[in-house]
């Protein structure tokens, strides 16, 4: 159960698909939830905001980029925990590093 919780947390740090669709070089994993961004919503000044609204307004977008070292760390940790990496956006990560 603890491994599943950790895997879910790591997957919550994957750059949302809506961002990597618009900006392929942004694909990967964030280093932490410091921006308040998850795959579905954002927290700005303590307020829950739908992530589509955030994209529409351009808020935080320039900071919602995957980090190569954190992407490696996320993948290594997921593998160590026995995850099959099925939810990793592999093609987008590879495309983003080209």
Secondary structure, DSSP 8 states (H G I E B T S, - for coil): -HHHHHHHHHHHTB--HHHHHH-GGG-SB-SSSTT-B-SSEEEETTEEEEHHHHHHHTTTGGG----HHHHHHHHHHHHHTT---TTS-HHHHHHHH-
